[in-house]
Amino acid sequence: MELSSGINAEYGYLIKGSRANSVGFSNALYALLLFELATVPDAHIGIVFTDIHFTAQQAVYGIVGIELILLLFARFHRIDSFGHLMGALYGWWYARVGKE
């Protein structure tokens, strides 16, 4: 799954038409994270040492929302948001359709 999510991100770069500085492993981590969160959307998650709790589905919305905001509004950031979003998309797709 990690290798195919990296290949998926490369296709995303071809669609986008440009390439950011990217190592390529972070999109695989995003794919694994979104795969786990999409598999059990009603799971309760908490942040360590705080009293903040949310569901896995809310975590997915937050992760993807932050990456979309960074992609659209932060012009000079050094985070590869497009690669993260492609990894997240692949992880979600694999959880819903790809396992069959």
Protein Blocks (a to p, Z undefined) as FASTA:
>chain_A
ZZmmmmmmmmmmmmnopacddehlmmmmmmmmmmmmmmmmmbccddehiacdcdfklmmm
mmmmmmmmmmmmmmkbcbdfklmmmmmmmmmmmmmmmmZZ
